[in-house]
Amino acid sequence: SSVSAVQSICNALEVPHIQTRWKHPSVDNKDNFYINLYPEYTSISRAILDIVIFYKW
């Protein structure tokens, strides 16, 4: 994907790659120059659980 290409270039040039999509930390720890501005996955999981409990799904 284009995101992978951009990440590869950023890694090679030692330039930060800033993106706003969620990425689980255990998926790929080879990204040395990676900043994730998305909320932490545990916060998202807790929010989804709270909604499920609230609506009694």
N, C-alpha and C positions, 0 to 999 in steps of 0.2 A: 504494500500500500504506500501511498505518498507519505503518510506519517512515518513509516519505517525508514523511508529514504531520507527524509528530513532529519530524523533522529540519528541515523548513521553519519550524515554529514556533520551534524552538531558534535557528535562524539569525536569524529576525526579532527575537527577544528577546535575542540575544547571550548565550545560555545554553548551556553545554556539553551535548552529546548523547553519552552513553556507551552503547555497545553492544558485545556480545561476539562478533559474527559477523565472518567474514573479508570484507574488501572490498579489491579490488585498487586501489592508489593511482591508476592511470591511468584508472579508470572514470569518476570524477566528482570533479574538484578544486574544485567550487563550494562544498563544505561547509567553511565557515570555522571552525565550532565543532564539531569532530569528533575523538573519541578512539577509537582502535581498540585494544582490549586483546588481541586475537587475536595469536598469533605471526606474525612477519613472513612474507610469502608465500615468500621465498627459503628460509626454514627449513623450511616445510611441503613445498616442492618437493624439497628435499634429503632429507628424511625419507622421502618416497614413493619417491624414486630408490633410497635405501638398502634399502628393503623389497623393491623389484623385483629388485635385484641379489642380495640375500640369498637370496630364494626362487627365483632364476633363472627369472623369468617372462618 
